[in-house]
Amino acid sequence: MTAAVAQKLAELSCVIIPLQESQLLLPSVCIAEILPWRRIKPLKQGPEWCLGELGWRGEAVPVIRFERLNQPSAEAPDAGRCLVVMNRTQSSSGVAFYALATDGLPRMVQLSDADLVASDDRPGRAEASVVRLGTESASIPDLSFLEDQAGTIGA
């Protein structure tokens, strides 16, 4: 195997998702689709972190405002710039898809282990860890927690 091929195999395609005051880092395989902001059907009763449901490919997909889920006291708007539809990756039950509200345009990056440095920042309840990417900080969400929470909507 050539060095170029070995280097390519050691990298992971990721997406940086801008939030109001921070950003998330996710492997691109977790993402089903990135959509421009569209109308979300509000829920009659639901947690504050759920903005409502998005009609997507014939399914009602819960929309999560990550900031509110991660820190219940966080103030975050009800609208955003994009919706990131997520594939369920951690559990075999619950909703097949859920969406995250973003405040900017997500961007693709190629990362290796050497690109990530553990941060001293303490992760919130919906974060697995916080890392540094050069001069930027990013949160790696706890996908099991997100999926469990999304599964409570409409249940």
N, C-alpha and C positions, 0 to 999 in steps of 0.2 A: 504494500500500500504506500502510495506516495505521501510526502509530508503535507501537501495541499489537501488531499482527501482526508487524512487524519485530523487536520485542523478543522475542516468543515464538520466532521463527525463530533468534535468536541464542543461545538457551539450549539446553542439553542435559540430558536426564533422566539422572541418575546414581544409583548406589546406593553407600552407604557400608557397608562390611562390617567389623564389629568383630572384631578378632583378640585374642589374649591381651594384648599390650602395645601394639598399634598398630591401624591400620585401613587397609583398601584402598578405593580409589575406582575404580569401574568404570562405563562407560556401561551403561544399563539394557538395551540391545539385546544385550549379551553374555550376559545371564542368561536361561536357559530356565525355571527354577522355583526357588523357595525353599521348602525342606521343613523340618519339625521334625526334630530328631535321630532317627535310626532305626538299626536294627542294620546293621552293616557286616560283610561277610564278609572275615575276615582272609586275606591272601595267604600261601602257604607260604614263598615267597621273594620279597622285594620291598624296595625302598629304604625307609629309615626314614621318609621324608617321606610315603609312601603308607600310609594307614591301612587300606586294603583296597578292596573293591569294593561298590558300592551297587547293588542291584537296582532299576532305574528304567525304567518303560515297556518292559519286556522286554529291556533291555540291561544289561550289567555295566559300571558307570561307576566308574572309579578315583576314590578320594577323596584329595585332597591336603591335607596340613597345611602351609599356606603358610610358616609360621614356620620349620619344619624344612627346607623346600626353599630358602628364601631365605638362611638362615644355618644350615648343618648342625650347628653346636654348640648351637643354640637348644633349650631344653627347652620342650616343649608337650605338653599332655595328649592322650590318645588319643580322648577324647570331647569333645563341644562342645555348643552350643545349637541350631545350625541347620546345614543343608547347602545350599549354593548350587550348583545344577546349572548349569554353564556351556556355552554353545554354542561350538563350534569357529569361530573367526573369522579366523584368520591363515593356515592351511594347508589344502590340499585333501586331504591324506592323514592317516592316523592315526585316533585315536578321534574320534567325532562329538561326544561329550559327556564332561565330567569334572566333578568336584564339589570345592568348597572347604569345609573345615570352619570354622565360625565360633564365636566365643565369646559372641556376643550377637545381638540381632535386627537384621538389616540395615534401613536406612532410606533412603527416596527423598529426593533433593534435586534442585533445578533450578539449574544452574550456567551462568555465562557466563565468557568469558575473564577478565573483570575480577575474578571471584571467586577465581581461582587465582593464587597467588604462588609462584614457585620457592623451594624451601627450600635451605638450605646443607647439609642432611644428605646424606651420600653414599649413593646407592642400593645395595641388596644385589644379589646375582646374579640374583634373580628379579624385580627392580623396574626399570621403565623410568625412573622419576623419583620424587622425593618433593616434595610440594607442601604449601602452607599454605592452609587454608580458614578465614579469620578467625583464631581462636585455636587451631584444631585442625591437626594434621599428618596427612597421609594419603599412602599409597604408591600409585602407579599401577603395577600389575603389568605385566611384560613378557609379553604374551599369547602371543607366538610361543614363548618359552622354556617357559611353562607347558604349552602344547599339545605341544611336542616331548617334554617330560618325561612327560606323561600318556600319550603314544603308546608309551613304552617299557614300560609295564605290560602284562604278558601277551604281549609280543612275543617 
